Amino acid sequence: MKAVVTRVNSASVSIDGSVCGRIGKGFLILLGVAPEDAAAFGDNFNDTAMLDLVGTPYIMDSAAPALRARYPLHTPRPEDVLHTLLAYM
């Protein structure tokens, strides 16, 4: 695994041309992780490219029924999943 950390005035992340995240001033961290070892959280159809790429995709409980049917792992809040994962570390 490799990481690059840099300060930015703004940054965004796009998958297949769709912006799935952006920040203003802060730190941009590029972390080299194999897609099958990654998890992602989505709540709308613009997140499907990202969710299809990772090994553990989560869809928010508030997402459209078609998305909840497509992705078996659901959560009301990403924090709940992250707290559970941290408890095992």
Order of alpha helices (4+ residues) and beta strands (2+ residues): beta-beta-beta-beta-beta-alpha-beta-alpha-beta-alpha
